[in-house]
Amino acid sequence: MRILFAEDEHDLNKIITDKLTSEGYSVDSFFDGEEAISVLDYTDYDIIILDIMMPKADGYQVLKALRNAKKTTPVLFLTARDSIADRVKGLDSGANDYLVKPFSFEELTARIRALTRTSFGVAENIITVGDLTMNCSSKTVKRGGIEIPLSSKEYSLLEYLMLNSGVVLSREKIENHIWNFDYEGGTNVVDVYISYLRKKIDDGHDKKLIYTVRGRGYVIKAD
């Protein structure tokens, strides 16, 4: 999943960005609200995490710009403002969740998973396509009950495919959701990682799950 994270405290920004990246998320981090607003027109995110008190434009202004653009991306406010009135204002302004500092990283990632489930219409942390299962809490993947080791990027790509089971995803859309602005790899990165996944997911099985749709992209499906 690709995350926009805006937080003006540089040390905290780096800590959270590094931890989310180590969990396999693709993170674009910003230090003020104006920077965050500037990318909303041309970049789609799966989740947006905002501090409220930021220079140039605060979290409410970023949220307003997002909703004015008719984007329904889940937004989590991550802030030190802890009064009931602040929470009510944040949620009534269009945020989907509100987490008060200080917080545990485990709770943050649990809330990210919950927002992801809601966004993709998934009821629980277990995603299934045929005999392939993904546990989003433990980040384990099994096919036919046998665990499949994946790198963080392989996991992220498979998660995105499974959350969109039956939907053909273009190479551009996949790349935009799995890799952030810092990526400097080759233009065929999606094809390379799809090949990696096929070897781990489909090799040795009569029933294939990952398909190429010529001229359109890739899809995972059980039938």
C-alpha positions as CSV (number, residue, x, y, z in Angstrom):
1,M,0.0,0.0,0.0
2,R,1.2,3.5,-0.8
3,I,0.9,6.0,2.1
4,L,1.1,9.8,2.2
5,F,2.5,10.9,5.6
6,A,2.7,14.5,6.6
7,E,4.4,15.4,9.9
8,D,6.5,18.5,10.6
9,E,8.5,17.1,13.4
10,H,11.5,15.8,11.4
11,D,12.7,13.2,13.9
12,L,9.3,11.7,14.3
13,N,8.7,11.9,10.5
14,K,11.8,9.9,9.9
15,I,11.1,7.3,12.6
16,I,7.6,6.6,11.4
17,T,8.6,6.6,7.7
18,D,11.4,4.2,8.3
19,K,9.2,1.9,10.4
20,L,6.4,1.9,7.8
21,T,8.9,1.2,5.0
22,S,10.3,-1.7,7.0
23,E,6.8,-3.1,7.2
24,G,6.6,-3.1,3.4
25,Y,4.6,0.1,2.9
26,S,5.6,2.6,0.2
27,V,5.7,6.0,1.9
28,D,5.9,9.5,0.5
29,S,6.7,11.8,3.5
30,F,6.2,15.5,3.8
31,F,7.0,18.2,6.4
32,D,4.2,20.7,5.8
33,G,0.6,20.6,4.5
34,E,1.3,22.6,1.4
35,E,3.7,19.9,0.1
36,A,1.1,17.3,0.8
37,I,-1.6,19.2,-1.1
38,S,0.7,19.7,-4.1
39,V,0.8,16.0,-4.8
40,L,-2.8,15.1,-4.4
41,D,-3.8,16.2,-7.9
42,Y,-1.6,13.6,-9.6
43,T,-1.0,10.8,-7.1
44,D,-3.4,8.4,-5.6
45,Y,-2.8,6.9,-2.2
46,D,-4.3,4.0,-0.3
47,I,-4.1,5.8,3.0
48,I,-3.2,9.4,4.1
49,I,-1.7,10.1,7.6
50,L,-1.7,13.7,8.7
51,D,-0.5,15.7,11.7
52,I,-3.0,18.5,12.4
53,M,-0.6,21.3,13.4
54,M,1.7,21.8,10.4
55,P,3.2,24.9,8.8
56,K,1.9,26.5,5.5
57,A,-1.3,24.4,5.6
58,D,-2.6,22.4,8.5
59,G,-4.1,18.9,8.5
60,Y,-7.6,20.2,8.2
61,Q,-6.7,22.1,5.0
62,V,-5.0,19.1,3.5
63,L,-8.1,17.0,4.3
64,K,-10.4,19.7,2.8
65,A,-8.3,19.8,-0.4
66,L,-8.6,16.0,-0.7
67,R,-12.3,15.9,-0.2
68,N,-12.9,18.9,-2.5
69,A,-11.1,16.8,-5.2
70,K,-13.8,14.2,-4.6
71,K,-11.2,11.7,-3.4
72,T,-12.4,9.2,-0.7
73,T,-8.9,8.0,0.3
74,P,-9.0,7.1,4.0
75,V,-7.4,9.7,6.3
76,L,-5.9,9.2,9.7
77,F,-5.1,12.2,11.9
78,L,-2.0,11.5,14.0
79,T,-1.8,14.4,16.5
80,A,-1.1,15.6,20.0
81,R,-4.5,17.3,20.2
82,D,-6.3,15.0,22.5
83,S,-9.5,16.7,23.7
84,I,-12.9,15.2,22.9
85,A,-13.7,18.4,21.0
86,D,-10.5,17.9,18.8
87,R,-11.5,14.3,18.1
88,V,-15.0,15.3,17.1
89,K,-13.8,18.1,14.9
90,G,-11.3,15.8,13.2
91,L,-13.9,13.1,12.4
92,D,-16.6,15.6,11.5
93,S,-14.2,17.2,9.1
94,G,-14.0,14.0,7.0
95,A,-11.2,12.0,8.7
96,N,-11.7,8.3,9.0
97,D,-9.7,7.8,12.2
98,Y,-7.9,9.8,14.9
99,L,-4.9,8.6,16.8
100,V,-3.4,10.7,19.7
101,K,0.3,11.0,20.3
102,P,2.1,9.3,22.0
103,F,1.0,6.1,20.4
104,S,2.3,2.6,19.8
105,F,3.5,1.7,16.4
106,E,1.6,-1.6,16.6
107,E,-1.6,0.3,17.1
108,L,-0.8,2.6,14.2
109,T,-0.3,-0.4,11.8
110,A,-3.5,-2.0,13.1
111,R,-5.4,1.1,12.3
112,I,-3.8,1.2,8.9
113,R,-4.9,-2.4,8.2
114,A,-8.4,-1.6,9.4
115,L,-8.7,1.4,7.1
116,T,-7.4,-0.7,4.2
117,R,-10.0,-3.4,4.9
118,T,-12.7,-0.8,4.9
119,S,-11.4,0.9,1.7
120,F,-11.3,-2.4,-0.2
121,G,-14.5,-3.8,1.3
122,V,-12.7,-6.6,3.1
123,A,-14.2,-7.8,6.4
124,E,-11.2,-9.3,8.1
125,N,-7.4,-9.6,8.0
126,I,-7.4,-12.8,6.1
127,I,-7.7,-12.4,2.3
128,T,-8.4,-15.5,0.2
129,V,-8.2,-16.2,-3.6
130,G,-8.7,-19.9,-4.3
131,D,-6.4,-21.9,-2.1
132,L,-4.1,-18.9,-1.6
133,T,-4.5,-17.1,1.7
134,M,-2.8,-13.9,3.1
135,N,-2.9,-13.0,6.8
136,C,-2.4,-9.2,6.9
137,S,-1.7,-9.2,10.6
138,S,1.2,-11.7,10.6
139,K,2.1,-10.9,6.9
140,T,2.2,-14.6,6.1
141,V,1.1,-16.1,2.8
142,K,0.1,-19.8,2.2
143,R,-1.0,-21.8,-0.7
144,G,-2.6,-25.1,0.0
145,G,-1.6,-24.7,3.6
146,I,2.1,-24.3,2.8
147,E,3.7,-21.0,3.7
148,I,5.4,-19.1,0.9
149,P,8.3,-16.7,1.9
150,L,8.1,-13.3,0.2
151,S,10.2,-10.2,0.2
152,S,8.5,-7.0,1.4
153,K,7.9,-5.8,-2.2
154,E,6.6,-9.2,-3.3
155,Y,4.2,-9.2,-0.4
156,S,3.0,-5.6,-1.1
157,L,2.4,-6.5,-4.8
158,L,0.5,-9.7,-3.9
159,E,-1.5,-7.9,-1.3
160,Y,-2.6,-5.2,-3.9
161,L,-3.5,-7.9,-6.4
162,M,-5.5,-9.9,-3.8
163,L,-7.3,-6.9,-2.5
164,N,-8.4,-6.3,-6.1
165,S,-9.1,-9.9,-6.9
166,G,-10.7,-10.3,-10.4
167,V,-9.8,-6.7,-11.3
168,V,-7.3,-6.1,-14.1
169,L,-4.6,-3.7,-12.9
170,S,-2.5,-1.8,-15.4
171,R,1.3,-1.7,-14.9
172,E,1.1,2.0,-14.3
173,K,-1.5,1.6,-11.6
174,I,0.5,-1.1,-9.9
175,E,3.7,0.9,-10.0
176,N,2.0,4.0,-8.6
177,H,0.6,2.0,-5.7
178,I,3.7,0.0,-4.8
179,W,6.6,2.3,-5.4
180,N,7.0,5.9,-4.1
181,F,8.7,9.0,-5.5
182,D,12.2,7.8,-4.5
183,Y,12.1,4.8,-6.8
184,E,14.9,4.9,-9.4
185,G,14.7,1.4,-10.8
186,G,13.9,0.1,-14.3
187,T,10.8,0.7,-16.3
188,N,10.0,-3.0,-16.3
189,V,9.9,-3.3,-12.5
190,V,6.3,-4.5,-12.4
191,D,6.9,-7.3,-14.9
192,V,10.0,-8.4,-13.0
193,Y,8.1,-8.7,-9.7
194,I,5.1,-10.4,-11.3
195,S,7.6,-13.0,-12.6
196,Y,8.9,-13.4,-9.1
197,L,5.4,-13.9,-7.7
198,R,4.5,-16.4,-10.4
199,K,7.4,-18.6,-9.6
200,K,6.5,-18.6,-5.9
201,I,2.7,-18.7,-6.2
202,D,1.9,-20.6,-9.4
203,D,4.9,-22.9,-10.1
204,G,4.1,-26.5,-9.3
205,H,0.3,-25.9,-9.3
206,D,-2.0,-27.0,-12.1
207,K,-4.3,-24.1,-11.3
208,K,-2.7,-20.8,-12.0
209,L,-3.9,-17.7,-10.2
210,I,-1.9,-14.8,-11.7
211,Y,-2.8,-13.9,-15.3
212,T,-1.6,-11.4,-17.9
213,V,-4.3,-9.6,-19.8
214,R,-2.6,-8.5,-23.0
215,G,-2.5,-4.7,-23.5
216,R,-4.1,-4.1,-20.1
217,G,-2.1,-5.5,-17.2
218,Y,-2.4,-8.2,-14.6
219,V,-5.1,-9.9,-12.5
220,I,-5.3,-12.5,-9.8
221,K,-8.3,-14.7,-9.8
222,A,-9.4,-18.2,-8.8
223,D,-11.6,-19.0,-11.9
